[in-house]
Structure formats: structure tokens, C-alpha cells
Amino acid sequence: MGKEITLAVIIVGDDSASRVYVDGKKRDCAEIGIKSEEHALSADTTEQELLALIDSLNARSDVDGILVQLPLPKHINAQNVIMRIDHQKDVDAFHPINVGKIMVGNFSFLPCTPAGVMELIKESGVSIEGKECVVVGRSNIVGKPQAMLLLHENGTVTICHSRTKNLADVCRRADILVVAVGKSRFITADMVKDGAVVIDVGMNREDGKLCGDVDFESVKEKAFAITPVPGGVGPMTRAILMRNTVTAAKLR
Ligand code: GUN
């Protein structure tokens, strides 16, 4: 029999969205035969205690991947925590070594959501080369790495954010529009070019219902292809996490 693959997932506190995400990751692991190990810590866990847990998981030869679910409680410095994870076990690709490797195009892991978005764009059949790609949002988890991956595929990339002037004009230029701002229905049909590929990374709750950053019903009439929420980017993110966990096991 081959080697068993193990993913350790750490969740701190009782954020309800984080709980849903972590349960989904555990289900995915079970479905494809990866062993998952949950470390649920109380909200008053200190940074030192969390770092000590990461040290012990780094040292364990039976643990292939380590994921710390974000956000962390405010008293814990997330960057310190991410930097403590062995970069070869960093299945989120958040460690600065992995971020740097993505920047230079020589990577082992890709961050889950941006890599999932790239798969979705490829699946639409639209080539990225030479296209106007607009990324709305500049987070370390999505916006910044997303822009880099599109650039690697020879897209002409613009990153927009809350201080961008004439945001609607910039969005209307996009052949490929990726939106990750965390605001319900932020992108409306008048901001989208006819025939664009629109990828909605948003996961917002409105009256208990999940909705994206794009006004799906109106934008779908203009887009060549568009991802729904739920059921679009989310499942791809989870699939890439599984791929990264297998990669981590192979690396070691
Ligand atoms: N919180 C929201 N998205 C993510 C993610 O991709 N990884 C982790 N660890 N936490 C998150």
C-alpha cells in the first residue's frame, strides 16, 4: 500500500463561516482518501500556543500539509503564524517563500482560489494571452496572486481597489473580469463588456442566502461565461487544496 496523506487543519475561535469552510475541507479529504486532522482551538488561544502547535505539526513526519483557517482572532498576528508554517507543508501557498516563488514563476504550490479561477477561465475556452484582465480586489489571498497568475499567462493585467478612480470604466475594458471585493452585487451589468468572461470570487451572506460580488442575473445576459455563487469558484478552491495536499506529500 502507498503512503497515507495527512492534512492538518487548524481553526481558532468560533467564526461560523470558517466552520463551514473547514467542514467542507474535511469532507473533501474523506471523499478522496486523504486523512484530515482538525485542531480546533478556543478564541482565547494565545499566539504562542498557536505557534507551538504549528512547530509540533512541522516536526511530525506523518503530517504532509498544514492549513490555518483565516481570519484569526484579532490578538493573533496572522503573518507571524503563516511564516511559522514549514513552507513545504504550506498548502495555502501563503508563506512568503511560496509567494516569492509564484512571483518569479517557479512554484510548488499555487494559492487555492486564484489557481481555481485559472482553471475556470481555461475551461471557458477563452485564451488569456494578450487579453485585458481586470482584477477587482487586492488581497494577499486572491487579488495580488490572481494578477500574477494572469500575467504569467500573458494577460494585460489591471488591479482595481477601493481607491481606484473610474472603476466602472476600467471594468468595462475587461475581456476577463475577476471580482474579489466581498460586497454583494458590487458589479452590475453596466460595468461589464459584452462577451466578457466574469469570475465571481465573492461569498456574501444576504438574509441568510449566499450571494456573490456580481449581480449574476443581469450580468449573465452580457457575459460570454460567468461563474455562479454558490457553485462556481468555491468548489474549485477546494479541489486545488486537495491537489496541493497531494503535491505536498510528493515533495517530501
Ligand atoms: N479564509 C478564506 N479563504 C481562505 C483560504 O483560502 N485559506 C485559509 N487558510 N483561510 C481562508
Boltz pocket constraint, residues with backbone or C-beta under 6 A from the ligand:
constraints:
  - pocket:
      binder: B
      contacts: [[A, 67], [A, 68], [A, 69], [A, 70], [A, 71], [A, 92], [A, 112], [A, 113], [A, 141]]
      max_distance: 6.0
